[in-house]
Amino acid sequence: PTPRPRPPPRPKLPAAAMIRATVLACALAVVAGFMAPAPAARRATKVEMANNKAVGAALLGTALALGSPMNALAASGDTPKFSLFGAESASSPFSYNEPNRYSYYSPYGDGTGAVYKDLSPEQVKDRIGKLTESKKRVDKLAKYIEKKQWNEVTSELTRQTYVMRESMNRLATASGNPKAAPAAKAFYSDLEDVVVFSKQKDQAKVSAAYQKALVDFDAYMTQVKPALK
Protein backbone atom coordinates (compact mmCIF):
# COMPACT_ATOMS: atom_id res chain seq x y z
CA PRO A 1 0.00 0.00 0.00
CA THR A 2 1.01 3.56 -0.67
CA PRO A 3 2.12 5.34 2.57
CA ARG A 4 -0.01 8.29 3.66
CA PRO A 5 1.75 11.65 3.51
CA ARG A 6 2.55 13.30 6.88
CA PRO A 7 0.72 16.57 7.68
CA PRO A 8 2.85 19.68 7.58
CA PRO A 9 4.15 20.86 11.01
CA ARG A 10 2.26 23.63 12.80
CA PRO A 11 3.92 26.99 12.62
CA LYS A 12 5.51 28.05 15.97
CA LEU A 13 4.93 31.51 17.40
CA PRO A 14 8.02 33.61 17.69
CA ALA A 15 9.31 34.18 21.21
CA ALA A 16 8.45 37.87 21.05
CA ALA A 17 4.86 37.08 20.17
CA MET A 18 4.56 34.69 23.14
CA ILE A 19 5.89 37.33 25.51
CA ARG A 20 3.43 39.90 24.22
CA ALA A 21 0.54 37.47 24.65
CA THR A 22 1.59 36.72 28.25
CA VAL A 23 1.90 40.41 29.13
CA LEU A 24 -1.51 41.13 27.64
CA ALA A 25 -3.12 38.36 29.69
CA CYS A 26 -1.57 39.69 32.91
CA ALA A 27 -2.74 43.22 32.11
CA LEU A 28 -6.30 42.05 31.58
CA ALA A 29 -6.23 40.21 34.91
CA VAL A 30 -5.04 43.32 36.76
CA VAL A 31 -7.70 45.51 35.13
CA ALA A 32 -10.39 43.02 36.06
CA GLY A 33 -9.26 43.14 39.69
CA PHE A 34 -9.80 46.95 39.82
CA MET A 35 -13.15 46.94 38.14
CA ALA A 36 -16.13 48.25 40.10
CA PRO A 37 -17.81 45.60 42.28
CA ALA A 38 -21.20 44.24 41.58
CA PRO A 39 -24.25 46.26 42.74
CA ALA A 40 -24.80 43.93 45.71
CA ALA A 41 -21.19 44.39 46.80
CA ARG A 42 -21.50 48.17 46.48
CA ARG A 43 -24.59 48.19 48.65
CA ALA A 44 -22.80 46.12 51.34
CA THR A 45 -19.85 48.50 51.28
CA LYS A 46 -22.12 51.53 51.75
CA VAL A 47 -23.87 49.90 54.72
CA GLU A 48 -20.52 49.06 56.33
CA MET A 49 -19.24 52.61 55.89
CA ALA A 50 -22.42 54.01 57.41
CA ASN A 51 -22.05 51.72 60.43
CA ASN A 52 -18.43 52.79 60.89
CA LYS A 53 -19.41 56.45 60.83
CA ALA A 54 -22.11 55.86 63.42
CA VAL A 55 -19.70 54.02 65.73
CA GLY A 56 -17.05 56.75 65.32
CA ALA A 57 -19.54 59.50 66.13
CA ALA A 58 -20.69 57.64 69.23
CA LEU A 59 -17.12 57.18 70.48
CA LEU A 60 -16.27 60.84 69.85
CA GLY A 61 -19.36 62.00 71.70
CA THR A 62 -18.52 59.77 74.66
CA ALA A 63 -14.95 61.04 74.80
CA LEU A 64 -16.10 64.67 74.69
CA ALA A 65 -18.69 64.05 77.37
CA LEU A 66 -16.18 62.41 79.70
CA GLY A 67 -13.41 64.89 79.00
CA SER A 68 -15.49 68.04 79.31
CA PRO A 69 -14.87 68.60 83.03
CA MET A 70 -11.09 68.42 82.63
CA ASN A 71 -10.62 72.15 82.19
CA ALA A 72 -12.89 72.89 85.13
CA LEU A 73 -10.91 70.52 87.36
CA ALA A 74 -7.48 71.86 86.37
CA ALA A 75 -5.59 72.80 89.52
CA SER A 76 -2.89 75.42 89.60
CA GLY A 77 0.56 74.06 90.26
CA ASP A 78 -0.14 70.44 89.30
CA THR A 79 2.61 68.62 87.49
CA PRO A 80 1.93 67.76 83.82
CA LYS A 81 -0.47 64.82 83.54
CA PHE A 82 -3.39 63.59 81.48
CA SER A 83 -6.71 62.31 82.81
CA LEU A 84 -8.69 60.23 80.35
CA PHE A 85 -11.91 59.94 82.37
CA GLY A 86 -11.65 63.13 84.40
CA ALA A 87 -10.86 61.32 87.66
CA GLU A 88 -7.89 63.58 88.34
CA SER A 89 -7.35 67.22 87.63
CA ALA A 90 -5.44 68.13 84.50
CA SER A 91 -2.21 70.04 84.74
CA SER A 92 -2.38 73.78 84.87
CA PRO A 93 -0.84 75.62 81.91
CA PHE A 94 0.64 78.14 84.35
CA SER A 95 2.82 75.75 86.38
CA TYR A 96 5.87 76.24 84.15
CA ASN A 97 6.86 79.42 85.95
CA GLU A 98 6.97 77.84 89.40
CA PRO A 99 10.71 77.41 90.07
CA ASN A 100 10.51 74.40 92.40
CA ARG A 101 7.85 72.40 90.59
CA TYR A 102 10.21 69.74 89.25
CA SER A 103 13.37 69.84 91.33
CA TYR A 104 15.11 72.12 93.79
CA TYR A 105 18.35 71.32 91.95
CA SER A 106 17.15 72.27 88.47
CA PRO A 107 18.48 75.40 86.76
CA TYR A 108 15.08 77.01 87.42
CA GLY A 109 14.84 76.11 91.11
CA ASP A 110 15.83 78.48 93.87
CA GLY A 111 17.21 75.68 96.09
CA THR A 112 15.10 76.59 99.13
CA GLY A 113 14.20 72.97 99.95
CA ALA A 114 17.39 71.34 98.72
CA VAL A 115 19.28 69.07 101.08
CA TYR A 116 22.54 69.48 99.17
CA LYS A 117 24.21 72.83 99.79
CA ASP A 118 27.02 74.02 97.55
CA LEU A 119 30.31 74.85 99.27
CA SER A 120 29.11 73.62 102.64
CA PRO A 121 31.66 73.23 105.45
CA GLU A 122 31.80 69.49 104.72
CA GLN A 123 32.58 70.14 101.07
CA VAL A 124 35.27 72.67 101.87
CA LYS A 125 36.87 70.21 104.26
CA ASP A 126 36.78 67.50 101.60
CA ARG A 127 38.38 69.79 99.02
CA ILE A 128 41.13 70.77 101.44
CA GLY A 129 41.90 67.10 101.99
CA LYS A 130 42.08 66.40 98.26
CA LEU A 131 44.29 69.43 97.67
CA THR A 132 46.64 68.36 100.45
CA GLU A 133 47.02 64.91 98.89
CA SER A 134 47.61 66.45 95.45
CA LYS A 135 50.35 68.68 96.84
CA LYS A 136 52.11 65.64 98.29
CA ARG A 137 52.17 64.06 94.86
CA VAL A 138 53.45 67.24 93.24
CA ASP A 139 56.32 67.23 95.73
CA LYS A 140 57.38 63.82 94.35
CA LEU A 141 58.21 65.39 91.01
CA ALA A 142 61.53 66.74 92.29
CA LYS A 143 63.18 63.31 92.42
CA TYR A 144 61.67 62.28 89.09
CA ILE A 145 63.06 65.39 87.42
CA GLU A 146 66.46 64.84 89.00
CA LYS A 147 66.58 61.26 87.67
CA LYS A 148 65.09 62.28 84.30
CA GLN A 149 62.17 59.91 84.74
CA TRP A 150 59.91 61.80 82.37
CA ASN A 151 57.20 59.14 82.20
CA GLU A 152 56.87 59.29 85.98
CA VAL A 153 56.49 63.06 85.83
CA THR A 154 53.64 62.98 83.31
CA SER A 155 51.98 59.98 84.97
CA GLU A 156 52.00 61.62 88.39
CA LEU A 157 50.33 64.72 86.99
CA THR A 158 47.53 62.69 85.38
CA ARG A 159 46.57 60.50 88.35
CA GLN A 160 45.19 61.88 91.61
CA THR A 161 46.43 65.38 90.79
CA TYR A 162 43.86 65.42 87.99
CA VAL A 163 41.37 66.79 90.55
CA MET A 164 43.78 69.45 91.79
CA ARG A 165 42.49 72.11 89.43
CA GLU A 166 38.88 71.63 90.51
CA SER A 167 39.80 71.60 94.19
CA MET A 168 41.70 74.85 93.87
CA ASN A 169 38.86 76.48 91.94
CA ARG A 170 36.27 75.44 94.51
CA LEU A 171 38.38 76.64 97.41
CA ALA A 172 39.06 79.93 95.62
CA THR A 173 35.31 80.47 95.31
CA ALA A 174 34.72 79.51 98.93
CA SER A 175 37.37 81.95 100.13
CA GLY A 176 35.66 84.91 98.49
CA ASN A 177 39.05 86.42 97.67
CA PRO A 178 39.14 87.70 94.05
CA LYS A 179 42.92 87.23 93.97
CA ALA A 180 42.70 83.50 94.60
CA ALA A 181 41.48 82.48 91.14
CA PRO A 182 44.32 84.24 89.22
CA ALA A 183 46.85 82.70 91.60
CA ALA A 184 45.41 79.23 90.91
CA LYS A 185 45.54 79.84 87.16
CA ALA A 186 49.23 80.76 87.36
CA PHE A 187 49.91 77.45 89.10
CA TYR A 188 48.03 75.51 86.38
CA SER A 189 50.14 77.20 83.73
CA ASP A 190 53.33 76.14 85.49
CA LEU A 191 52.23 72.49 85.66
CA GLU A 192 51.33 72.57 81.98
CA ASP A 193 54.88 73.74 81.23
CA VAL A 194 56.23 70.89 83.33
CA VAL A 195 54.28 68.37 81.24
CA VAL A 196 55.30 69.89 77.91
CA PHE A 197 58.99 70.15 78.76
CA SER A 198 58.99 66.63 80.23
CA LYS A 199 57.76 65.28 76.91
CA GLN A 200 60.61 67.20 75.28
CA LYS A 201 63.02 65.75 77.89
CA ASP A 202 64.45 69.19 78.62
CA GLN A 203 65.61 68.93 82.22
CA ALA A 204 66.58 72.58 82.62
CA LYS A 205 63.20 73.90 81.48
CA VAL A 206 61.33 71.29 83.50
CA SER A 207 63.21 72.24 86.65
CA ALA A 208 62.57 75.96 86.11
CA ALA A 209 58.84 75.41 85.52
CA TYR A 210 58.61 73.16 88.56
CA GLN A 211 60.28 75.67 90.87
CA LYS A 212 57.97 78.40 89.60
CA ALA A 213 54.97 76.12 90.25
CA LEU A 214 56.01 75.72 93.90
CA VAL A 215 56.25 79.47 94.33
CA ASP A 216 52.87 80.08 92.68
CA PHE A 217 51.24 77.40 94.82
CA ASP A 218 52.46 79.09 98.00
CA ALA A 219 51.07 82.40 96.66
CA TYR A 220 47.71 80.72 96.07
CA MET A 221 47.59 79.30 99.58
CA THR A 222 48.35 82.76 100.96
CA GLN A 223 45.17 84.03 99.29
CA VAL A 224 42.79 81.25 100.36
CA LYS A 225 44.14 79.96 103.67
CA PRO A 226 43.03 82.86 105.91
CA ALA A 227 39.42 82.56 104.71
CA LEU A 228 39.28 78.76 105.12
CA LYS A 229 40.25 78.57 108.77
Backbone as CSV, one residue per row, in Angstrom:
resi,resn,N_x,N_y,N_z,CA_x,CA_y,CA_z,C_x,C_y,C_z
1,PRO,0.816,-1.213,0.000,0.000,0.000,0.000,0.846,1.256,0.000
2,THR,0.279,2.281,-0.569,1.009,3.556,-0.670,0.955,4.263,0.688
3,PRO,2.137,4.650,1.266,2.118,5.337,2.575,1.427,6.679,2.487
4,ARG,0.705,7.019,3.621,-0.010,8.286,3.665,0.976,9.424,3.929
5,PRO,0.803,10.528,3.287,1.748,11.653,3.505,1.531,12.278,4.898
6,ARG,2.622,12.652,5.563,2.548,13.303,6.883,2.033,14.737,6.747
7,PRO,1.202,15.185,7.744,0.720,16.571,7.683,1.859,17.549,7.936
8,PRO,1.768,18.684,7.360,2.849,19.685,7.577,2.888,20.131,9.046
9,PRO,4.041,20.424,9.595,4.146,20.862,11.008,3.464,22.210,11.221
10,ARG,2.907,22.359,12.456,2.257,23.626,12.802,3.293,24.731,12.970
11,PRO,2.940,25.876,12.475,3.919,26.988,12.623,4.039,27.411,14.100
12,LYS,5.252,27.629,14.584,5.512,28.051,15.970,5.536,29.566,16.051
13,LEU,4.909,30.068,17.180,4.928,31.513,17.397,6.328,31.972,17.770
14,PRO,6.705,33.079,17.273,8.018,33.607,17.693,8.020,33.905,19.203
15,ALA,9.181,33.918,19.773,9.307,34.178,21.212,8.743,35.540,21.582
16,ALA,8.970,36.527,20.764,8.454,37.870,21.051,6.949,37.880,21.088
17,ALA,6.309,37.126,20.194,4.855,37.082,20.175,4.314,36.415,21.427
18,MET,4.986,35.369,21.916,4.555,34.694,23.143,4.663,35.629,24.345
19,ILE,5.712,36.403,24.387,5.886,37.327,25.512,4.796,38.382,25.508
20,ARG,4.473,38.883,24.296,3.434,39.901,24.219,2.085,39.346,24.665
21,ALA,1.809,38.082,24.253,0.541,37.472,24.646,0.454,37.302,26.163
22,THR,1.571,36.909,26.795,1.591,36.719,28.255,1.379,38.047,28.977
23,VAL,2.038,39.099,28.513,1.897,40.414,29.134,0.471,40.913,29.002
24,LEU,-0.146,40.681,27.845,-1.513,41.128,27.644,-2.477,40.414,28.588
25,ALA,-2.261,39.103,28.767,-3.124,38.362,29.686,-2.996,38.871,31.115
26,CYS,-1.779,39.160,31.553,-1.572,39.692,32.911,-2.230,41.058,33.071
27,ALA,-2.138,41.895,32.036,-2.743,43.223,32.115,-4.245,43.126,32.232
28,LEU,-4.853,42.214,31.488,-6.295,42.046,31.581,-6.712,41.575,32.972
29,ALA,-5.908,40.691,33.567,-6.233,40.210,34.910,-6.172,41.337,35.937
30,VAL,-5.164,42.208,35.824,-5.037,43.324,36.756,-6.201,44.292,36.611
31,VAL,-6.583,44.590,35.366,-7.697,45.514,35.134,-8.987,44.942,35.685
32,ALA,-9.177,43.645,35.536,-10.386,43.016,36.056,-10.450,43.115,37.578
33,GLY,-9.290,43.046,38.237,-9.265,43.143,39.693,-9.682,44.511,40.200
34,PHE,-9.453,45.582,39.409,-9.798,46.947,39.824,-11.153,47.407,39.303
35,MET,-11.829,46.548,38.649,-13.147,46.936,38.137,-14.119,47.143,39.285
36,ALA,-15.150,47.939,39.060,-16.134,48.248,40.099,-16.853,46.973,40.520
37,PRO,-17.129,46.809,41.825,-17.811,45.598,42.275,-19.246,45.560,41.795
38,ALA,-19.813,44.437,41.981,-21.203,44.244,41.583,-22.106,45.126,42.427
39,PRO,-23.329,45.389,41.974,-24.254,46.256,42.737,-24.467,45.775,44.160
40,ALA,-24.599,44.446,44.353,-24.802,43.934,45.714,-23.603,44.240,46.597
41,ALA,-22.391,44.098,46.015,-21.188,44.386,46.797,-21.107,45.856,47.142
42,ARG,-21.524,46.729,46.189,-21.502,48.168,46.479,-22.467,48.524,47.582
43,ARG,-23.634,47.909,47.591,-24.594,48.187,48.654,-24.057,47.754,50.010
44,ALA,-23.371,46.592,50.071,-22.802,46.124,51.338,-21.709,47.058,51.835
45,THR,-20.927,47.581,50.896,-19.852,48.501,51.283,-20.420,49.792,51.855
46,LYS,-21.507,50.311,51.232,-22.116,51.531,51.750,-22.677,51.341,53.146
47,VAL,-23.319,50.182,53.384,-23.866,49.903,54.720,-22.754,49.828,55.761
48,GLU,-21.642,49.190,55.384,-20.519,49.063,56.328,-19.925,50.429,56.657
49,MET,-19.785,51.272,55.641,-19.245,52.614,55.892,-20.178,53.425,56.776
50,ALA,-21.472,53.285,56.572,-22.420,54.010,57.412,-22.332,53.545,58.864
51,ASN,-22.188,52.242,59.062,-22.052,51.720,60.427,-20.786,52.243,61.093
52,ASN,-19.685,52.291,60.331,-18.426,52.790,60.886,-18.546,54.251,61.302
53,LYS,-19.233,55.040,60.480,-19.414,56.454,60.826,-20.247,56.604,62.096
54,ALA,-21.266,55.774,62.231,-22.112,55.860,63.418,-21.334,55.501,64.670
55,VAL,-20.509,54.429,64.570,-19.701,54.018,65.729,-18.689,55.094,66.077
56,GLY,-18.030,55.696,65.061,-17.050,56.746,65.323,-17.673,57.961,65.976
57,ALA,-18.865,58.350,65.526,-19.544,59.499,66.126,-19.914,59.224,67.574
58,ALA,-20.338,57.986,67.859,-20.695,57.637,69.231,-19.477,57.685,70.145
59,LEU,-18.335,57.149,69.667,-17.116,57.176,70.481,-16.643,58.599,70.711
60,LEU,-16.706,59.453,69.688,-16.274,60.841,69.846,-17.158,61.583,70.840
61,GLY,-18.466,61.353,70.760,-19.365,62.000,71.698,-19.109,61.579,73.127
62,THR,-18.820,60.269,73.314,-18.522,59.773,74.662,-17.254,60.392,75.209
63,ALA,-16.222,60.463,74.344,-14.949,61.042,74.796,-15.110,62.507,75.167
64,LEU,-15.901,63.256,74.373,-16.103,64.668,74.690,-16.901,64.845,75.966
65,ALA,-17.880,63.942,76.160,-18.688,64.053,77.369,-17.871,63.766,78.616
66,LEU,-16.992,62.770,78.530,-16.177,62.415,79.696,-15.060,63.409,79.923
67,GLY,-14.557,63.982,78.857,-13.415,64.889,79.004,-13.793,66.318,79.217
68,SER,-15.076,66.644,79.177,-15.491,68.037,79.305,-15.145,68.660,80.640
69,PRO,-15.182,67.931,81.765,-14.870,68.601,83.026,-13.393,68.774,83.283
70,MET,-12.535,68.378,82.361,-11.094,68.422,82.627,-10.610,69.840,82.851
71,ASN,-11.062,70.773,82.024,-10.617,72.152,82.191,-11.120,72.744,83.501
72,ALA,-12.331,72.347,83.890,-12.890,72.889,85.128,-12.152,72.357,86.341
73,LEU,-11.599,71.120,86.237,-10.912,70.516,87.362,-9.429,70.826,87.387
74,ALA,-8.910,71.560,86.414,-7.482,71.859,86.373,-7.080,72.649,87.608
75,ALA,-6.062,72.157,88.296,-5.595,72.802,89.522,-4.270,73.486,89.270
76,SER,-4.123,74.679,89.787,-2.887,75.420,89.596,-1.750,74.749,90.340
77,GLY,-0.617,74.633,89.640,0.564,74.064,90.264,0.720,72.578,90.096
78,ASP,-0.269,71.881,89.515,-0.139,70.443,89.297,0.941,70.163,88.276
79,THR,1.624,69.052,88.461,2.612,68.624,87.486,1.915,68.146,86.227
80,PRO,2.575,68.152,85.072,1.927,67.757,83.825,1.402,66.336,83.893
81,LYS,0.138,66.142,83.565,-0.471,64.817,83.539,-1.707,64.867,82.660
82,PHE,-2.245,63.703,82.366,-3.391,63.594,81.482,-4.414,62.664,82.119
83,SER,-5.637,63.107,82.209,-6.709,62.311,82.805,-7.709,61.952,81.730
84,LEU,-7.818,60.664,81.427,-8.690,60.228,80.349,-10.159,60.327,80.714
85,PHE,-10.509,59.960,81.949,-11.907,59.939,82.365,-12.255,61.059,83.349
86,GLY,-11.354,62.004,83.540,-11.653,63.127,84.404,-11.577,62.813,85.875
87,ALA,-10.939,61.683,86.254,-10.860,61.316,87.664,-9.886,62.214,88.413
88,GLU,-8.868,62.702,87.721,-7.888,63.582,88.344,-7.859,64.896,87.581
89,SER,-7.412,65.919,88.274,-7.347,67.222,87.629,-6.234,67.250,86.595
90,ALA,-6.473,67.963,85.521,-5.443,68.125,84.503,-4.414,69.134,84.979
91,SER,-3.263,69.123,84.331,-2.206,70.038,84.736,-2.560,71.463,84.333
92,SER,-2.128,72.378,85.147,-2.381,73.780,84.870,-1.378,74.299,83.851
93,PRO,-1.799,75.096,82.890,-0.841,75.624,81.913,0.060,76.697,82.488
94,PHE,-0.156,77.071,83.748,0.639,78.143,84.350,1.668,77.625,85.356
95,SER,1.890,76.301,85.387,2.820,75.752,86.376,4.270,75.832,85.922
96,TYR,4.499,76.224,84.651,5.865,76.241,84.146,6.718,77.295,84.830
97,ASN,6.091,78.342,85.351,6.859,79.424,85.946,7.060,79.251,87.447
98,GLU,6.718,78.089,87.991,6.972,77.836,89.400,8.349,77.193,89.517
99,PRO,9.308,77.848,90.139,10.712,77.407,90.067,10.966,76.041,90.672
100,ASN,10.227,75.645,91.708,10.514,74.397,92.405,9.520,73.290,92.066
101,ARG,8.863,73.395,90.928,7.853,72.402,90.588,8.489,71.042,90.329
102,TYR,9.621,71.017,89.641,10.212,69.744,89.250,11.341,69.314,90.197
103,SER,12.236,70.210,90.489,13.366,69.842,91.334,13.980,71.108,91.919
104,TYR,14.406,70.995,93.166,15.112,72.121,93.785,16.497,72.314,93.178
105,TYR,16.996,71.263,92.497,18.348,71.315,91.953,18.363,71.668,90.470
106,SER,17.205,71.927,89.878,17.153,72.272,88.467,17.670,73.690,88.258
107,PRO,18.020,74.023,87.010,18.485,75.398,86.758,17.439,76.455,87.069
108,TYR,16.156,76.045,87.168,15.085,77.007,87.415,14.669,77.042,88.881
109,GLY,15.194,76.129,89.702,14.845,76.114,91.111,15.656,77.118,91.903
110,ASP,15.103,77.524,93.027,15.831,78.480,93.874,16.581,77.791,95.004
111,GLY,16.444,76.443,95.110,17.214,75.682,96.090,16.754,75.835,97.515
112,THR,15.540,76.357,97.751,15.099,76.590,99.126,14.922,75.282,99.902
113,GLY,14.426,74.239,99.255,14.196,72.975,99.950,15.246,71.924,99.674
114,ALA,16.357,72.316,99.076,17.391,71.343,98.717,18.164,70.892,99.949
115,VAL,18.451,69.600,99.999,19.281,69.065,101.080,20.753,69.362,100.814
116,TYR,21.150,69.223,99.556,22.544,69.478,99.166,22.796,70.979,99.118
117,LYS,23.835,71.428,99.777,24.213,72.831,99.789,25.611,72.967,99.198
118,ASP,25.729,73.821,98.206,27.015,74.018,97.553,27.978,74.738,98.483
119,LEU,29.240,74.262,98.472,30.312,74.848,99.274,29.947,74.860,100.754
120,SER,29.390,73.769,101.212,29.113,73.622,102.637,30.423,73.387,103.387
121,PRO,30.422,73.498,104.692,31.658,73.234,105.446,32.210,71.830,105.191
122,GLU,31.337,70.851,105.003,31.799,69.492,104.716,32.499,69.430,103.362
123,GLN,31.954,70.133,102.394,32.575,70.143,101.066,33.930,70.840,101.094
124,VAL,33.992,71.950,101.784,35.265,72.673,101.872,36.322,71.804,102.540
125,LYS,35.927,71.102,103.586,36.866,70.209,104.262,37.337,69.098,103.333
126,ASP,36.418,68.555,102.541,36.784,67.501,101.599,37.745,68.017,100.533
127,ARG,37.506,69.217,100.028,38.383,69.788,99.017,39.772,70.090,99.575
128,ILE,39.822,70.518,100.817,41.128,70.774,101.438,41.913,69.465,101.542
129,GLY,41.231,68.384,101.910,41.898,67.096,101.993,42.426,66.625,100.649
130,LYS,41.625,66.811,99.586,42.080,66.404,98.261,43.250,67.256,97.782
131,LEU,43.198,68.553,98.079,44.292,69.431,97.666,45.579,69.094,98.417
132,THR,45.455,68.745,99.679,46.639,68.361,100.454,47.289,67.113,99.874
133,GLU,46.480,66.134,99.493,47.017,64.914,98.888,47.651,65.210,97.528
134,SER,47.036,66.093,96.754,47.605,66.449,95.453,48.953,67.133,95.612
135,LYS,49.066,67.990,96.621,50.349,68.683,96.835,51.443,67.688,97.203
136,LYS,51.113,66.653,97.957,52.107,65.636,98.286,52.628,64.950,97.032
137,ARG,51.752,64.726,96.096,52.170,64.060,94.861,52.978,64.994,93.969
138,VAL,52.646,66.282,94.000,53.451,67.243,93.244,54.861,67.316,93.811
139,ASP,54.992,67.187,95.118,56.317,67.232,95.731,57.207,66.063,95.283
140,LYS,56.583,64.969,94.823,57.376,63.821,94.350,58.078,64.097,93.023
141,LEU,57.647,65.140,92.332,58.209,65.391,91.012,59.685,65.758,91.068
142,ALA,60.140,66.281,92.196,61.531,66.737,92.291,62.502,65.593,92.014
143,LYS,62.267,64.436,92.626,63.182,63.312,92.416,63.046,62.724,91.014
144,TYR,61.847,62.771,90.449,61.669,62.278,89.088,62.415,63.152,88.090
145,ILE,62.352,64.468,88.312,63.056,65.391,87.422,64.569,65.213,87.555
146,GLU,65.025,65.020,88.772,66.463,64.842,88.997,66.978,63.585,88.294
147,LYS,66.175,62.528,88.295,66.579,61.259,87.669,66.159,61.170,86.205
148,LYS,65.554,62.236,85.684,65.092,62.280,84.301,64.084,61.171,83.991
149,GLN,63.229,60.910,84.934,62.171,59.913,84.741,60.923,60.633,84.226
150,TRP,60.944,60.934,82.950,59.910,61.796,82.372,58.537,61.130,82.362
151,ASN,58.499,59.832,82.163,57.205,59.142,82.205,56.574,59.211,83.597
152,GLU,57.392,59.170,84.621,56.873,59.286,85.982,56.307,60.682,86.230
153,VAL,56.966,61.688,85.660,56.486,63.059,85.835,55.093,63.218,85.227
154,THR,54.938,62.815,83.971,53.642,62.981,83.309,52.567,62.082,83.926
155,SER,52.969,60.886,84.358,51.984,59.981,84.970,51.488,60.529,86.300
156,GLU,52.391,61.091,87.092,51.999,61.621,88.394,51.031,62.799,88.254
157,LEU,51.184,63.558,87.196,50.329,64.718,86.987,49.000,64.365,86.321
158,THR,48.798,63.107,85.984,47.528,62.691,85.380,46.822,61.636,86.215
159,ARG,47.260,61.437,87.464,46.572,60.495,88.353,45.715,61.293,89.342
160,GLN,46.025,61.210,90.616,45.191,61.883,91.610,45.220,63.393,91.440
161,THR,46.332,63.929,90.968,46.433,65.381,90.792,45.518,65.896,89.683
162,TYR,44.821,64.983,89.011,43.864,65.419,87.992,42.745,66.264,88.597
163,VAL,42.438,66.037,89.885,41.370,66.792,90.552,41.907,68.042,91.246
164,MET,43.185,68.315,91.091,43.781,69.446,91.793,43.216,70.767,91.290
165,ARG,43.022,70.874,90.002,42.492,72.113,89.433,41.102,72.419,89.991
166,GLU,40.236,71.415,90.003,38.879,71.631,90.511,38.892,71.980,91.986
167,SER,39.726,71.304,92.755,39.796,71.597,94.188,40.229,73.034,94.431
168,MET,41.220,73.478,93.689,41.701,74.851,93.870,40.648,75.866,93.444
169,ASN,39.918,75.562,92.376,38.861,76.483,91.942,37.747,76.587,92.974
170,ARG,37.351,75.435,93.523,36.269,75.442,94.508,36.684,76.180,95.773
171,LEU,37.904,75.957,96.200,38.378,76.639,97.406,38.548,78.139,97.161
172,ALA,38.940,78.510,95.939,39.055,79.927,95.624,37.692,80.599,95.695
173,THR,36.666,79.912,95.226,35.310,80.466,95.310,34.851,80.559,96.758
174,ALA,35.146,79.515,97.535,34.725,79.511,98.935,35.423,80.592,99.749
175,SER,36.636,80.931,99.365,37.374,81.948,100.129,36.805,83.342,99.929
176,GLY,36.185,83.586,98.771,35.661,84.912,98.490,36.721,85.931,98.140
177,ASN,37.956,85.514,97.999,39.052,86.419,97.667,39.203,86.482,96.144
178,PRO,39.023,87.617,95.509,39.139,87.698,94.050,40.545,87.426,93.533
179,LYS,41.549,87.491,94.405,42.923,87.230,93.970,43.265,85.745,93.961
180,ALA,42.396,84.923,94.503,42.701,83.495,94.599,42.637,82.806,93.242
181,ALA,41.639,83.134,92.445,41.483,82.484,91.143,42.663,82.765,90.209
182,PRO,43.133,84.009,90.057,44.316,84.238,89.215,45.558,83.516,89.727
183,ALA,45.698,83.419,91.046,46.845,82.697,91.598,46.774,81.216,91.243
184,ALA,45.570,80.640,91.291,45.413,79.235,90.909,45.723,79.044,89.435
185,LYS,45.294,79.961,88.589,45.540,79.845,87.157,47.028,79.890,86.845
186,ALA,47.783,80.708,87.566,49.233,80.762,87.360,49.874,79.418,87.692
187,PHE,49.382,78.765,88.733,49.908,77.452,89.103,49.587,76.417,88.016
188,TYR,48.366,76.455,87.456,48.028,75.511,86.377,48.987,75.670,85.209
189,SER,49.257,76.928,84.863,50.137,77.196,83.728,51.526,76.615,83.959
190,ASP,52.012,76.700,85.188,53.329,76.137,85.495,53.333,74.617,85.325
191,LEU,52.283,73.949,85.795,52.230,72.491,85.660,52.116,72.076,84.194
192,GLU,51.410,72.875,83.403,51.332,72.568,81.975,52.706,72.659,81.327
193,ASP,53.505,73.635,81.748,54.879,73.742,81.232,55.707,72.535,81.658
194,VAL,55.493,72.064,82.862,56.233,70.886,83.332,55.926,69.678,82.443
195,VAL,54.667,69.500,82.089,54.284,68.368,81.243,54.892,68.506,79.850
196,VAL,54.793,69.691,79.273,55.301,69.894,77.915,56.807,69.679,77.859
197,PHE,57.538,70.272,78.787,58.994,70.150,78.761,59.451,68.735,79.138
198,SER,58.644,68.026,79.914,58.986,66.633,80.226,58.887,65.766,78.980
199,LYS,57.878,66.031,78.154,57.764,65.281,76.907,58.906,65.612,75.950
200,GLN,59.450,66.821,76.086,60.613,67.200,75.283,61.929,66.755,75.922
201,LYS,61.838,66.243,77.141,63.018,65.748,77.893,64.065,66.848,78.087
202,ASP,63.564,68.044,78.383,64.450,69.188,78.623,64.506,69.408,80.132
203,GLN,65.541,68.907,80.762,65.612,68.932,82.220,65.687,70.349,82.776
204,ALA,66.420,71.212,82.119,66.583,72.576,82.622,65.233,73.312,82.633
205,LYS,64.484,73.201,81.547,63.199,73.899,81.478,62.177,73.263,82.425
206,VAL,62.244,71.950,82.567,61.327,71.294,83.498,61.604,71.755,84.925
207,SER,62.850,71.820,85.298,63.212,72.241,86.650,62.770,73.676,86.916
208,ALA,62.961,74.566,85.937,62.568,75.957,86.112,61.046,76.082,86.262
209,ALA,60.297,75.349,85.433,58.837,75.407,85.520,58.348,74.815,86.841
210,TYR,59.024,73.783,87.296,58.612,73.155,88.559,58.855,74.082,89.744
211,GLN,59.981,74.731,89.791,60.278,75.666,90.874,59.296,76.838,90.866
212,LYS,58.949,77.324,89.687,57.969,78.405,89.600,56.597,77.930,90.081
213,ALA,56.258,76.664,89.805,54.972,76.120,90.255,54.899,76.097,91.772
214,LEU,56.001,75.747,92.434,56.005,75.718,93.896,55.785,77.114,94.478
215,VAL,56.411,78.097,93.854,56.251,79.473,94.327,54.814,79.945,94.130
216,ASP,54.234,79.639,92.966,52.867,80.077,92.684,51.847,79.341,93.565
217,PHE,52.153,78.110,93.929,51.235,77.401,94.825,51.230,78.046,96.208
218,ASP,52.401,78.410,96.694,52.458,79.093,97.997,51.709,80.427,97.942
219,ALA,51.799,81.124,96.808,51.072,82.396,96.658,49.560,82.148,96.673
220,TYR,49.133,81.067,96.066,47.709,80.720,96.073,47.235,80.424,97.492
221,MET,47.979,79.642,98.216,47.594,79.297,99.578,47.546,80.537,100.475
222,THR,48.380,81.503,100.188,48.346,82.761,100.961,47.015,83.483,100.755
223,GLN,46.428,83.340,99.579,45.174,84.029,99.288,43.963,83.306,99.872
224,VAL,44.001,81.985,99.934,42.790,81.254,100.361,42.838,80.760,101.811
225,LYS,44.038,80.581,102.348,44.140,79.962,103.671,43.485,80.789,104.773
226,PRO,43.666,82.111,104.811,43.027,82.862,105.914,41.511,82.741,105.927
227,ALA,40.885,82.607,104.734,39.424,82.560,104.708,38.880,81.163,104.967
228,LEU,39.724,80.141,104.953,39.276,78.763,105.119,39.537,78.209,106.502
229,LYS,39.984,79.048,107.417,40.246,78.571,108.773,38.929,78.395,109.535
